[in-house]
Amino acid sequence: MLNLKQDHSTLVVLSVLADGPSYGYAITKAIAAKSDGHFKLTASGMYPLLTKLEKQGLVTTSWEEVKAEGADPDASGRKRKWYTLSPKGRKQLDKHIEAHKQMQHLLDNFLSSPSATT
């Protein structure tokens, strides 16, 4: 398993949210699934990051009441916070993707050179 650096964590979380609104636990599951379990973002890293992204205006939030299956319809459920990629977040994600592509291209130039194999 690989630990994500802060900048990579932001890129990964924003890219998951580009697929649609989600909540914290589902985001961590999506990250693990998309990375075949190589990346893991724990709750202690995920929620402060989501709070930071919200404060920066990169994500918007809403609340939903969730009830357990078979629960009393009159009983109140627990609250679940949903995160949605904002237009500003989409622009930030696009910048991250472009920077990643440029870095990958530069690294590929070094890795594909004949001197890299000697």
Biopython code that builds the backbone (N, CA, C, O; Angstrom):
import numpy as np
from Bio.PDB.StructureBuilder import StructureBuilder

atoms = [
    (1, "MET", "N", (0.849, -1.183, 0.000)),
    (1, "MET", "CA", (0.000, 0.000, 0.000)),
    (1, "MET", "C", (0.889, 1.239, 0.000)),
    (1, "MET", "O", (1.917, 1.273, 0.678)),
    (2, "LEU", "N", (0.497, 2.243, -0.752)),
    (2, "LEU", "CA", (1.237, 3.492, -0.854)),
    (2, "LEU", "C", (0.498, 4.602, -0.116)),
    (2, "LEU", "O", (-0.729, 4.690, -0.167)),
    (3, "ASN", "N", (1.255, 5.437, 0.562)),
    (3, "ASN", "CA", (0.649, 6.597, 1.210)),
    (3, "ASN", "C", (0.605, 7.736, 0.213)),
    (3, "ASN", "O", (1.572, 7.983, -0.508)),
    (4, "LEU", "N", (-0.513, 8.422, 0.175)),
    (4, "LEU", "CA", (-0.674, 9.550, -0.736)),
    (4, "LEU", "C", (-0.135, 10.818, -0.107)),
    (4, "LEU", "O", (-0.401, 11.096, 1.062)),
    (5, "LYS", "N", (0.625, 11.594, -0.876)),
    (5, "LYS", "CA", (1.043, 12.909, -0.417)),
    (5, "LYS", "C", (-0.168, 13.831, -0.506)),
    (5, "LYS", "O", (-1.127, 13.534, -1.218)),
    (6, "GLN", "N", (-0.124, 14.935, 0.207)),
    (6, "GLN", "CA", (-1.260, 15.856, 0.267)),
    (6, "GLN", "C", (-1.740, 16.277, -1.117)),
    (6, "GLN", "O", (-2.940, 16.258, -1.391)),
    (7, "ASP", "N", (-0.806, 16.658, -1.993)),
    (7, "ASP", "CA", (-1.190, 17.113, -3.326)),
    (7, "ASP", "C", (-1.846, 15.984, -4.120)),
    (7, "ASP", "O", (-2.806, 16.217, -4.855)),
    (8, "HIS", "N", (-1.334, 14.772, -3.973)),
    (8, "HIS", "CA", (-1.921, 13.625, -4.652)),
    (8, "HIS", "C", (-3.291, 13.288, -4.066)),
    (8, "HIS", "O", (-4.210, 12.910, -4.793)),
    (9, "SER", "N", (-3.416, 13.426, -2.764)),
    (9, "SER", "CA", (-4.703, 13.151, -2.117)),
    (9, "SER", "C", (-5.774, 14.083, -2.663)),
    (9, "SER", "O", (-6.897, 13.654, -2.927)),
    (10, "THR", "N", (-5.432, 15.353, -2.834)),
    (10, "THR", "CA", (-6.381, 16.315, -3.380)),
    (10, "THR", "C", (-6.796, 15.904, -4.788)),
    (10, "THR", "O", (-7.982, 15.909, -5.116)),
    (11, "LEU", "N", (-5.823, 15.550, -5.614)),
    (11, "LEU", "CA", (-6.109, 15.121, -6.982)),
    (11, "LEU", "C", (-7.021, 13.899, -6.997)),
    (11, "LEU", "O", (-7.983, 13.847, -7.764)),
    (12, "VAL", "N", (-6.723, 12.935, -6.164)),
    (12, "VAL", "CA", (-7.499, 11.690, -6.135)),
    (12, "VAL", "C", (-8.927, 11.952, -5.659)),
    (12, "VAL", "O", (-9.878, 11.455, -6.262)),
    (13, "VAL", "N", (-9.085, 12.723, -4.592)),
    (13, "VAL", "CA", (-10.425, 13.006, -4.061)),
    (13, "VAL", "C", (-11.249, 13.802, -5.071)),
    (13, "VAL", "O", (-12.412, 13.479, -5.311)),
    (14, "LEU", "N", (-10.662, 14.828, -5.658)),
    (14, "LEU", "CA", (-11.393, 15.616, -6.652)),
    (14, "LEU", "C", (-11.785, 14.757, -7.847)),
    (14, "LEU", "O", (-12.872, 14.921, -8.402)),
    (15, "SER", "N", (-10.902, 13.840, -8.246)),
    (15, "SER", "CA", (-11.231, 12.986, -9.395)),
    (15, "SER", "C", (-12.361, 12.018, -9.065)),
    (15, "SER", "O", (-13.187, 11.721, -9.928)),
    (16, "VAL", "N", (-12.411, 11.525, -7.840)),
    (16, "VAL", "CA", (-13.539, 10.668, -7.432)),
    (16, "VAL", "C", (-14.831, 11.476, -7.474)),
    (16, "VAL", "O", (-15.857, 10.985, -7.945)),
    (17, "LEU", "N", (-14.785, 12.710, -6.984)),
    (17, "LEU", "CA", (-15.986, 13.547, -6.971)),
    (17, "LEU", "C", (-16.390, 13.998, -8.374)),
    (17, "LEU", "O", (-17.536, 14.391, -8.589)),
    (18, "ALA", "N", (-15.460, 13.945, -9.330)),
    (18, "ALA", "CA", (-15.809, 14.269, -10.724)),
    (18, "ALA", "C", (-16.785, 13.229, -11.277)),
    (18, "ALA", "O", (-17.513, 13.504, -12.231)),
    (19, "ASP", "N", (-16.799, 12.035, -10.678)),
    (19, "ASP", "CA", (-17.739, 10.980, -11.088)),
    (19, "ASP", "C", (-19.139, 11.215, -10.540)),
    (19, "ASP", "O", (-20.096, 10.584, -10.989)),
    (20, "GLY", "N", (-19.266, 12.123, -9.568)),
    (20, "GLY", "CA", (-20.568, 12.431, -8.986)),
    (20, "GLY", "C", (-20.453, 12.639, -7.487)),
    (20, "GLY", "O", (-19.437, 12.290, -6.887)),
    (21, "PRO", "N", (-21.498, 13.210, -6.872)),
    (21, "PRO", "CA", (-21.480, 13.458, -5.429)),
    (21, "PRO", "C", (-21.252, 12.166, -4.645)),
    (21, "PRO", "O", (-21.661, 11.084, -5.065)),
    (22, "SER", "N", (-20.594, 12.307, -3.505)),
    (22, "SER", "CA", (-20.329, 11.146, -2.667)),
    (22, "SER", "C", (-20.140, 11.609, -1.226)),
    (22, "SER", "O", (-20.075, 12.807, -0.948)),
    (23, "TYR", "N", (-20.052, 10.652, -0.326)),
    (23, "TYR", "CA", (-19.805, 10.947, 1.085)),
    (23, "TYR", "C", (-18.466, 10.317, 1.473)),
    (23, "TYR", "O", (-17.940, 9.473, 0.747)),
    (24, "GLY", "N", (-17.922, 10.726, 2.608)),
    (24, "GLY", "CA", (-16.563, 10.365, 3.007)),
    (24, "GLY", "C", (-16.218, 8.893, 2.905)),
    (24, "GLY", "O", (-15.234, 8.533, 2.260)),
    (25, "TYR", "N", (-17.007, 8.041, 3.528)),
    (25, "TYR", "CA", (-16.707, 6.612, 3.522)),
    (25, "TYR", "C", (-16.718, 6.059, 2.100)),
    (25, "TYR", "O", (-15.849, 5.262, 1.746)),
    (26, "ALA", "N", (-17.676, 6.465, 1.288)),
    (26, "ALA", "CA", (-17.750, 5.994, -0.095)),
    (26, "ALA", "C", (-16.550, 6.495, -0.909)),
    (26, "ALA", "O", (-16.076, 5.795, -1.804)),
    (27, "ILE", "N", (-16.064, 7.689, -0.605)),
    (27, "ILE", "CA", (-14.882, 8.212, -1.292)),
    (27, "ILE", "C", (-13.673, 7.341, -0.968)),
    (27, "ILE", "O", (-12.907, 6.989, -1.865)),
    (28, "THR", "N", (-13.494, 6.989, 0.305)),
    (28, "THR", "CA", (-12.358, 6.135, 0.676)),
    (28, "THR", "C", (-12.453, 4.776, -0.012)),
    (28, "THR", "O", (-11.438, 4.230, -0.444)),
    (29, "LYS", "N", (-13.646, 4.234, -0.116)),
    (29, "LYS", "CA", (-13.847, 2.954, -0.800)),
    (29, "LYS", "C", (-13.539, 3.076, -2.291)),
    (29, "LYS", "O", (-12.925, 2.182, -2.873)),
    (30, "ALA", "N", (-13.963, 4.176, -2.910)),
    (30, "ALA", "CA", (-13.702, 4.390, -4.337)),
    (30, "ALA", "C", (-12.200, 4.513, -4.600)),
    (30, "ALA", "O", (-11.695, 3.983, -5.590)),
    (31, "ILE", "N", (-11.494, 5.206, -3.721)),
    (31, "ILE", "CA", (-10.040, 5.350, -3.871)),
    (31, "ILE", "C", (-9.367, 3.987, -3.791)),
    (31, "ILE", "O", (-8.515, 3.660, -4.617)),
    (32, "ALA", "N", (-9.747, 3.203, -2.806)),
    (32, "ALA", "CA", (-9.164, 1.861, -2.661)),
    (32, "ALA", "C", (-9.484, 0.994, -3.879)),
    (32, "ALA", "O", (-8.619, 0.269, -4.370)),
    (33, "ALA", "N", (-10.725, 1.070, -4.365)),
    (33, "ALA", "CA", (-11.137, 0.242, -5.507)),
    (33, "ALA", "C", (-10.412, 0.660, -6.785)),
    (33, "ALA", "O", (-9.917, -0.190, -7.525)),
    (34, "LYS", "N", (-10.347, 1.975, -7.048)),
    (34, "LYS", "CA", (-9.714, 2.447, -8.280)),
    (34, "LYS", "C", (-8.208, 2.209, -8.286)),
    (34, "LYS", "O", (-7.595, 2.156, -9.352)),
    (35, "SER", "N", (-7.611, 2.065, -7.114)),
    (35, "SER", "CA", (-6.165, 1.843, -7.032)),
    (35, "SER", "C", (-5.828, 0.379, -6.742)),
    (35, "SER", "O", (-4.686, 0.047, -6.425)),
    (36, "ASP", "N", (-6.838, -0.492, -6.854)),
    (36, "ASP", "CA", (-6.651, -1.913, -6.529)),
    (36, "ASP", "C", (-6.058, -2.094, -5.131)),
    (36, "ASP", "O", (-5.262, -3.002, -4.890)),
    (37, "GLY", "N", (-6.462, -1.215, -4.221)),
    (37, "GLY", "CA", (-6.026, -1.313, -2.830)),
    (37, "GLY", "C", (-4.659, -0.725, -2.537)),
    (37, "GLY", "O", (-4.185, -0.808, -1.403)),
    (38, "HIS", "N", (-4.008, -0.127, -3.544)),
    (38, "HIS", "CA", (-2.673, 0.433, -3.327)),
    (38, "HIS", "C", (-2.706, 1.766, -2.590)),
    (38, "HIS", "O", (-1.775, 2.087, -1.851)),
    (39, "PHE", "N", (-3.760, 2.539, -2.783)),
    (39, "PHE", "CA", (-3.909, 3.814, -2.085)),
    (39, "PHE", "C", (-4.987, 3.661, -1.031)),
    (39, "PHE", "O", (-6.041, 3.071, -1.269)),
    (40, "LYS", "N", (-4.697, 4.205, 0.132)),
    (40, "LYS", "CA", (-5.703, 4.199, 1.182)),
    (40, "LYS", "C", (-5.648, 5.545, 1.881)),
    (40, "LYS", "O", (-4.582, 6.014, 2.280)),
    (41, "LEU", "N", (-6.799, 6.149, 2.020)),
    (41, "LEU", "CA", (-6.905, 7.415, 2.730)),
    (41, "LEU", "C", (-7.771, 7.146, 3.948)),
    (41, "LEU", "O", (-8.963, 6.866, 3.820)),
    (42, "THR", "N", (-7.175, 7.230, 5.120)),
    (42, "THR", "CA", (-7.898, 6.943, 6.350)),
    (42, "THR", "C", (-8.820, 8.100, 6.711)),
    (42, "THR", "O", (-8.698, 9.199, 6.170)),
    (43, "ALA", "N", (-9.732, 7.843, 7.623)),
    (43, "ALA", "CA", (-10.660, 8.884, 8.078)),
    (43, "ALA", "C", (-9.894, 10.071, 8.648)),
    (43, "ALA", "O", (-10.305, 11.218, 8.468)),
    (44, "SER", "N", (-8.779, 9.806, 9.336)),
    (44, "SER", "CA", (-8.009, 10.902, 9.930)),
    (44, "SER", "C", (-7.343, 11.779, 8.877)),
    (44, "SER", "O", (-6.967, 12.915, 9.164)),
    (45, "GLY", "N", (-7.194, 11.267, 7.670)),
    (45, "GLY", "CA", (-6.669, 12.073, 6.574)),
    (45, "GLY", "C", (-7.765, 12.603, 5.666)),
    (45, "GLY", "O", (-7.661, 13.702, 5.119)),
    (46, "MET", "N", (-8.817, 11.806, 5.513)),
    (46, "MET", "CA", (-9.898, 12.147, 4.579)),
    (46, "MET", "C", (-10.707, 13.356, 5.036)),
    (46, "MET", "O", (-10.883, 14.308, 4.276)),
    (47, "TYR", "N", (-11.193, 13.324, 6.262)),
    (47, "TYR", "CA", (-12.129, 14.371, 6.686)),
    (47, "TYR", "C", (-11.480, 15.745, 6.824)),
    (47, "TYR", "O", (-12.105, 16.740, 6.457)),
    (48, "PRO", "N", (-10.250, 15.843, 7.339)),
    (48, "PRO", "CA", (-9.608, 17.172, 7.312)),
    (48, "PRO", "C", (-9.384, 17.672, 5.885)),
    (48, "PRO", "O", (-9.498, 18.870, 5.624)),
    (49, "LEU", "N", (-9.067, 16.762, 4.962)),
    (49, "LEU", "CA", (-8.885, 17.151, 3.565)),
    (49, "LEU", "C", (-10.198, 17.645, 2.974)),
    (49, "LEU", "O", (-10.222, 18.670, 2.294)),
    (50, "LEU", "N", (-11.289, 16.930, 3.226)),
    (50, "LEU", "CA", (-12.596, 17.368, 2.714)),
    (50, "LEU", "C", (-12.994, 18.721, 3.294)),
    (50, "LEU", "O", (-13.557, 19.556, 2.587)),
    (51, "THR", "N", (-12.708, 18.941, 4.563)),
    (51, "THR", "CA", (-12.990, 20.235, 5.194)),
    (51, "THR", "C", (-12.182, 21.336, 4.514)),
    (51, "THR", "O", (-12.701, 22.417, 4.233)),
    (52, "LYS", "N", (-10.907, 21.052, 4.254)),
    (52, "LYS", "CA", (-10.042, 22.024, 3.571)),
    (52, "LYS", "C", (-10.573, 22.324, 2.170)),
    (52, "LYS", "O", (-10.625, 23.485, 1.763)),
    (53, "LEU", "N", (-10.966, 21.286, 1.432)),
    (53, "LEU", "CA", (-11.488, 21.479, 0.084)),
    (53, "LEU", "C", (-12.779, 22.291, 0.110)),
    (53, "LEU", "O", (-13.023, 23.107, -0.779)),
    (54, "GLU", "N", (-13.604, 22.065, 1.128)),
    (54, "GLU", "CA", (-14.842, 22.832, 1.272)),
    (54, "GLU", "C", (-14.525, 24.304, 1.551)),
    (54, "GLU", "O", (-15.131, 25.192, 0.951)),
    (55, "LYS", "N", (-13.586, 24.563, 2.452)),
    (55, "LYS", "CA", (-13.214, 25.943, 2.780)),
    (55, "LYS", "C", (-12.610, 26.667, 1.584)),
    (55, "LYS", "O", (-12.754, 27.882, 1.449)),
    (56, "GLN", "N", (-11.930, 25.916, 0.716)),
    (56, "GLN", "CA", (-11.323, 26.502, -0.479)),
    (56, "GLN", "C", (-12.344, 26.692, -1.603)),
    (56, "GLN", "O", (-12.032, 27.286, -2.635)),
    (57, "GLY", "N", (-13.554, 26.188, -1.402)),
    (57, "GLY", "CA", (-14.594, 26.316, -2.414)),
    (57, "GLY", "C", (-14.476, 25.305, -3.552)),
    (57, "GLY", "O", (-15.102, 25.467, -4.599)),
    (58, "LEU", "N", (-13.669, 24.260, -3.341)),
    (58, "LEU", "CA", (-13.480, 23.251, -4.379)),
    (58, "LEU", "C", (-14.585, 22.196, -4.358)),
    (58, "LEU", "O", (-14.837, 21.530, -5.362)),
    (59, "VAL", "N", (-15.235, 22.052, -3.213)),
    (59, "VAL", "CA", (-16.383, 21.158, -3.091)),
    (59, "VAL", "C", (-17.499, 21.892, -2.368)),
    (59, "VAL", "O", (-17.252, 22.800, -1.574)),
    (60, "THR", "N", (-18.714, 21.494, -2.650)),
    (60, "THR", "CA", (-19.865, 21.985, -1.903)),
    (60, "THR", "C", (-20.427, 20.793, -1.130)),
    (60, "THR", "O", (-20.147, 19.639, -1.453)),
    (61, "THR", "N", (-21.215, 21.089, -0.116)),
    (61, "THR", "CA", (-21.730, 20.007, 0.726)),
    (61, "THR", "C", (-23.234, 20.134, 0.932)),
    (61, "THR", "O", (-23.823, 21.207, 0.799)),
    (62, "SER", "N", (-23.816, 19.007, 1.257)),
    (62, "SER", "CA", (-25.225, 18.967, 1.648)),
    (62, "SER", "C", (-25.379, 17.806, 2.618)),
    (62, "SER", "O", (-24.532, 16.916, 2.690)),
    (63, "TRP", "N", (-26.471, 17.835, 3.356)),
    (63, "TRP", "CA", (-26.718, 16.793, 4.350)),
    (63, "TRP", "C", (-27.927, 15.963, 3.954)),
    (63, "TRP", "O", (-28.871, 16.457, 3.338)),
    (64, "GLU", "N", (-27.875, 14.695, 4.322)),
    (64, "GLU", "CA", (-28.975, 13.776, 4.082)),
    (64, "GLU", "C", (-29.202, 12.979, 5.370)),
    (64, "GLU", "O", (-28.256, 12.597, 6.059)),
    (65, "GLU", "N", (-30.462, 12.744, 5.671)),
    (65, "GLU", "CA", (-30.775, 11.893, 6.819)),
    (65, "GLU", "C", (-30.848, 10.450, 6.334)),
    (65, "GLU", "O", (-31.541, 10.134, 5.367)),
    (66, "VAL", "N", (-30.119, 9.586, 7.027)),
    (66, "VAL", "CA", (-30.044, 8.180, 6.648)),
    (66, "VAL", "C", (-30.629, 7.334, 7.769)),
    (66, "VAL", "O", (-30.256, 7.478, 8.933)),
    (67, "LYS", "N", (-31.546, 6.453, 7.404)),
    (67, "LYS", "CA", (-32.147, 5.550, 8.385)),
    (67, "LYS", "C", (-31.777, 4.116, 8.038)),
    (67, "LYS", "O", (-31.668, 3.750, 6.867)),
    (68, "ALA", "N", (-31.587, 3.326, 9.061)),
    (68, "ALA", "CA", (-31.296, 1.911, 8.858)),
    (68, "ALA", "C", (-32.522, 1.226, 8.253)),
    (68, "ALA", "O", (-33.662, 1.605, 8.519)),
    (69, "GLU", "N", (-32.257, 0.218, 7.441)),
    (69, "GLU", "CA", (-33.350, -0.528, 6.826)),
    (69, "GLU", "C", (-34.203, -1.147, 7.931)),
    (69, "GLU", "O", (-33.676, -1.756, 8.862)),
    (70, "GLY", "N", (-35.497, -0.991, 7.828)),
    (70, "GLY", "CA", (-36.414, -1.533, 8.816)),
    (70, "GLY", "C", (-36.578, -0.658, 10.051)),
    (70, "GLY", "O", (-37.255, -1.046, 11.003)),
    (71, "ALA", "N", (-35.958, 0.530, 10.042)),
    (71, "ALA", "CA", (-36.064, 1.428, 11.198)),
    (71, "ALA", "C", (-37.466, 2.015, 11.275)),
    (71, "ALA", "O", (-38.181, 2.089, 10.275)),
    (72, "ASP", "N", (-37.839, 2.423, 12.457)),
    (72, "ASP", "CA", (-39.125, 3.077, 12.684)),
    (72, "ASP", "C", (-39.198, 4.321, 11.796)),
    (72, "ASP", "O", (-38.315, 5.176, 11.867)),
    (73, "PRO", "N", (-40.232, 4.436, 10.962)),
    (73, "PRO", "CA", (-40.329, 5.581, 10.054)),
    (73, "PRO", "C", (-40.418, 6.920, 10.780)),
    (73, "PRO", "O", (-40.076, 7.957, 10.211)),
    (74, "ASP", "N", (-40.873, 6.905, 12.025)),
    (74, "ASP", "CA", (-40.982, 8.150, 12.785)),
    (74, "ASP", "C", (-39.690, 8.507, 13.510)),
    (74, "ASP", "O", (-39.525, 9.634, 13.977)),
    (75, "ALA", "N", (-38.779, 7.550, 13.603)),
    (75, "ALA", "CA", (-37.508, 7.812, 14.295)),
    (75, "ALA", "C", (-36.590, 8.612, 13.380)),
    (75, "ALA", "O", (-36.612, 8.461, 12.159)),
    (76, "SER", "N", (-35.790, 9.458, 13.996)),
    (76, "SER", "CA", (-34.836, 10.225, 13.190)),
    (76, "SER", "C", (-33.620, 9.358, 12.893)),
    (76, "SER", "O", (-33.241, 8.496, 13.686)),
    (77, "GLY", "N", (-33.027, 9.603, 11.748)),
    (77, "GLY", "CA", (-31.846, 8.858, 11.346)),
    (77, "GLY", "C", (-30.587, 9.659, 11.635)),
    (77, "GLY", "O", (-30.629, 10.733, 12.235)),
    (78, "ARG", "N", (-29.498, 9.119, 11.202)),
    (78, "ARG", "CA", (-28.236, 9.848, 11.365)),
    (78, "ARG", "C", (-28.006, 10.714, 10.133)),
    (78, "ARG", "O", (-28.593, 10.476, 9.077)),
    (79, "LYS", "N", (-27.157, 11.709, 10.273)),
    (79, "LYS", "CA", (-26.874, 12.640, 9.179)),
    (79, "LYS", "C", (-25.659, 12.156, 8.393)),
    (79, "LYS", "O", (-24.680, 11.683, 8.971)),
    (80, "ARG", "N", (-25.734, 12.279, 7.079)),
    (80, "ARG", "CA", (-24.613, 11.950, 6.196)),
    (80, "ARG", "C", (-24.316, 13.189, 5.360)),
    (80, "ARG", "O", (-25.205, 13.778, 4.745)),
    (81, "LYS", "N", (-23.037, 13.566, 5.355)),
    (81, "LYS", "CA", (-22.604, 14.742, 4.602)),
    (81, "LYS", "C", (-22.140, 14.313, 3.216)),
    (81, "LYS", "O", (-21.269, 13.455, 3.074)),
    (82, "TRP", "N", (-22.736, 14.926, 2.199)),
    (82, "TRP", "CA", (-22.399, 14.647, 0.805)),
    (82, "TRP", "C", (-21.506, 15.752, 0.268)),
    (82, "TRP", "O", (-21.686, 16.925, 0.596)),
    (83, "TYR", "N", (-20.551, 15.373, -0.552)),
    (83, "TYR", "CA", (-19.603, 16.307, -1.157)),
    (83, "TYR", "C", (-19.796, 16.284, -2.673)),
    (83, "TYR", "O", (-19.926, 15.221, -3.279)),
    (84, "THR", "N", (-19.811, 17.469, -3.269)),
    (84, "THR", "CA", (-19.987, 17.623, -4.708)),
    (84, "THR", "C", (-18.876, 18.515, -5.240)),
    (84, "THR", "O", (-18.554, 19.540, -4.638)),
    (85, "LEU", "N", (-18.297, 18.133, -6.353)),
    (85, "LEU", "CA", (-17.265, 18.947, -6.988)),
    (85, "LEU", "C", (-17.888, 20.251, -7.476)),
    (85, "LEU", "O", (-18.877, 20.233, -8.208)),
    (86, "SER", "N", (-17.317, 21.371, -7.075)),
    (86, "SER", "CA", (-17.818, 22.682, -7.511)),
    (86, "SER", "C", (-17.168, 23.046, -8.850)),
    (86, "SER", "O", (-16.202, 22.404, -9.263)),
    (87, "PRO", "N", (-17.689, 24.065, -9.525)),
    (87, "PRO", "CA", (-17.021, 24.522, -10.765)),
    (87, "PRO", "C", (-15.555, 24.914, -10.512)),
    (87, "PRO", "O", (-14.686, 24.640, -11.340)),
    (88, "LYS", "N", (-15.292, 25.547, -9.384)),
    (88, "LYS", "CA", (-13.913, 25.908, -9.035)),
    (88, "LYS", "C", (-13.085, 24.634, -8.820)),
    (88, "LYS", "O", (-11.919, 24.575, -9.208)),
    (89, "GLY", "N", (-13.686, 23.632, -8.210)),
    (89, "GLY", "CA", (-13.011, 22.354, -8.007)),
    (89, "GLY", "C", (-12.709, 21.666, -9.325)),
    (89, "GLY", "O", (-11.654, 21.051, -9.481)),
    (90, "ARG", "N", (-13.635, 21.768, -10.282)),
    (90, "ARG", "CA", (-13.417, 21.170, -11.609)),
    (90, "ARG", "C", (-12.215, 21.819, -12.291)),
    (90, "ARG", "O", (-11.396, 21.137, -12.907)),
    (91, "LYS", "N", (-12.118, 23.158, -12.173)),
    (91, "LYS", "CA", (-10.979, 23.871, -12.760)),
    (91, "LYS", "C", (-9.674, 23.438, -12.095)),
    (91, "LYS", "O", (-8.661, 23.234, -12.763)),
    (92, "GLN", "N", (-9.714, 23.301, -10.773)),
    (92, "GLN", "CA", (-8.533, 22.867, -10.034)),
    (92, "GLN", "C", (-8.132, 21.450, -10.441)),
    (92, "GLN", "O", (-6.948, 21.166, -10.621)),
    (93, "LEU", "N", (-9.105, 20.571, -10.585)),
    (93, "LEU", "CA", (-8.838, 19.202, -11.019)),
    (93, "LEU", "C", (-8.214, 19.207, -12.410)),
    (93, "LEU", "O", (-7.245, 18.488, -12.656)),
    (94, "ASP", "N", (-8.755, 20.005, -13.315)),
    (94, "ASP", "CA", (-8.194, 20.088, -14.664)),
    (94, "ASP", "C", (-6.738, 20.554, -14.631)),
    (94, "ASP", "O", (-5.910, 20.056, -15.395)),
    (95, "LYS", "N", (-6.421, 21.514, -13.744)),
    (95, "LYS", "CA", (-5.033, 21.981, -13.598)),
    (95, "LYS", "C", (-4.142, 20.858, -13.082)),
    (95, "LYS", "O", (-3.030, 20.668, -13.575)),
    (96, "HIS", "N", (-4.627, 20.115, -12.091)),
    (96, "HIS", "CA", (-3.864, 18.976, -11.548)),
    (96, "HIS", "C", (-3.600, 17.944, -12.636)),
    (96, "HIS", "O", (-2.489, 17.427, -12.755)),
    (97, "ILE", "N", (-4.621, 17.647, -13.425)),
    (97, "ILE", "CA", (-4.485, 16.639, -14.489)),
    (97, "ILE", "C", (-3.462, 17.105, -15.520)),
    (97, "ILE", "O", (-2.612, 16.319, -15.940)),
    (98, "GLU", "N", (-3.528, 18.357, -15.929)),
    (98, "GLU", "CA", (-2.585, 18.887, -16.912)),
    (98, "GLU", "C", (-1.159, 18.858, -16.364)),
    (98, "GLU", "O", (-0.233, 18.475, -17.078)),
    (99, "ALA", "N", (-0.973, 19.258, -15.109)),
    (99, "ALA", "CA", (0.361, 19.229, -14.497)),
    (99, "ALA", "C", (0.885, 17.798, -14.428)),
    (99, "ALA", "O", (2.066, 17.552, -14.676)),
    (100, "HIS", "N", (0.013, 16.865, -14.094)),
    (100, "HIS", "CA", (0.404, 15.456, -14.031)),
    (100, "HIS", "C", (0.833, 14.959, -15.411)),
    (100, "HIS", "O", (1.844, 14.267, -15.533)),
    (101, "LYS", "N", (0.077, 15.304, -16.442)),
    (101, "LYS", "CA", (0.412, 14.882, -17.810)),
    (101, "LYS", "C", (1.758, 15.456, -18.247)),
    (101, "LYS", "O", (2.559, 14.767, -18.878)),
    (102, "GLN", "N", (1.999, 16.720, -17.907)),
    (102, "GLN", "CA", (3.275, 17.337, -18.267)),
    (102, "GLN", "C", (4.430, 16.643, -17.552)),
    (102, "GLN", "O", (5.457, 16.362, -18.168)),
    (103, "MET", "N", (4.272, 16.365, -16.261)),
    (103, "MET", "CA", (5.318, 15.694, -15.497)),
    (103, "MET", "C", (5.541, 14.285, -16.033)),
    (103, "MET", "O", (6.682, 13.842, -16.161)),
    (104, "GLN", "N", (4.463, 13.585, -16.344)),
    (104, "GLN", "CA", (4.583, 12.232, -16.889)),
    (104, "GLN", "C", (5.340, 12.254, -18.219)),
    (104, "GLN", "O", (6.184, 11.396, -18.476)),
    (105, "HIS", "N", (5.031, 13.233, -19.049)),
    (105, "HIS", "CA", (5.719, 13.357, -20.339)),
    (105, "HIS", "C", (7.217, 13.587, -20.119)),
    (105, "HIS", "O", (8.045, 12.958, -20.777)),
    (106, "LEU", "N", (7.562, 14.481, -19.200)),
    (106, "LEU", "CA", (8.973, 14.750, -18.923)),
    (106, "LEU", "C", (9.679, 13.505, -18.401)),
    (106, "LEU", "O", (10.787, 13.190, -18.834)),
    (107, "LEU", "N", (9.046, 12.803, -17.477)),
    (107, "LEU", "CA", (9.648, 11.587, -16.932)),
    (107, "LEU", "C", (9.793, 10.520, -18.006)),
    (107, "LEU", "O", (10.801, 9.815, -18.052)),
    (108, "ASP", "N", (8.799, 10.400, -18.862)),
    (108, "ASP", "CA", (8.866, 9.422, -19.952)),
    (108, "ASP", "C", (10.060, 9.706, -20.862)),
    (108, "ASP", "O", (10.684, 8.776, -21.373)),
    (109, "ASN", "N", (10.381, 10.986, -21.068)),
    (109, "ASN", "CA", (11.543, 11.334, -21.886)),
    (109, "ASN", "C", (12.828, 10.771, -21.283)),
    (109, "ASN", "O", (13.708, 10.318, -22.015)),
    (110, "PHE", "N", (12.940, 10.796, -19.975)),
    (110, "PHE", "CA", (14.125, 10.264, -19.315)),
    (110, "PHE", "C", (14.114, 8.738, -19.285)),
    (110, "PHE", "O", (15.139, 8.094, -19.507)),
    (111, "LEU", "N", (12.963, 8.181, -19.013)),
    (111, "LEU", "CA", (12.875, 6.728, -18.881)),
    (111, "LEU", "C", (12.996, 6.002, -20.210)),
    (111, "LEU", "O", (13.409, 4.843, -20.244)),
    (112, "SER", "N", (12.644, 6.661, -21.297)),
    (112, "SER", "CA", (12.702, 6.010, -22.601)),
    (112, "SER", "C", (14.022, 6.282, -23.325)),
    (112, "SER", "O", (14.235, 5.769, -24.423)),
    (113, "SER", "N", (14.900, 7.071, -22.732)),
    (113, "SER", "CA", (16.168, 7.362, -23.398)),
    (113, "SER", "C", (17.096, 6.150, -23.296)),
    (113, "SER", "O", (17.027, 5.396, -22.326)),
    (114, "PRO", "N", (17.965, 5.962, -24.295)),
    (114, "PRO", "CA", (18.879, 4.807, -24.279)),
    (114, "PRO", "C", (19.775, 4.776, -23.051)),
    (114, "PRO", "O", (20.114, 3.695, -22.570)),
    (115, "SER", "N", (20.168, 5.937, -22.529)),
    (115, "SER", "CA", (21.058, 5.947, -21.367)),
    (115, "SER", "C", (20.376, 5.461, -20.104)),
    (115, "SER", "O", (21.050, 5.112, -19.135)),
    (116, "ALA", "N", (19.027, 5.431, -20.096)),
    (116, "ALA", "CA", (18.301, 4.956, -18.903)),
    (116, "ALA", "C", (18.419, 3.446, -18.740)),
    (116, "ALA", "O", (18.158, 2.915, -17.660)),
    (117, "THR", "N", (18.809, 2.753, -19.802)),
    (117, "THR", "CA", (18.895, 1.287, -19.725)),
    (117, "THR", "C", (20.326, 0.801, -19.572)),
    (117, "THR", "O", (20.553, -0.406, -19.476)),
    (118, "THR", "N", (21.295, 1.703, -19.547)),
    (118, "THR", "CA", (22.695, 1.260, -19.436)),
    (118, "THR", "C", (23.184, 1.320, -18.038)),
    (118, "THR", "O", (24.338, 0.983, -17.772)),
]
sb = StructureBuilder()
sb.init_structure("model")
sb.init_model(0)
sb.init_chain("A")
sb.init_seg("    ")
for serial, (resi, resn, name, xyz) in enumerate(atoms, 1):
    if name == "N":
        sb.init_residue(resn, " ", resi, " ")
    sb.init_atom(name, np.array(xyz, "f"), 0.0, 1.0, " ", f" {name:<3s}", serial, name[0])
structure = sb.get_structure()
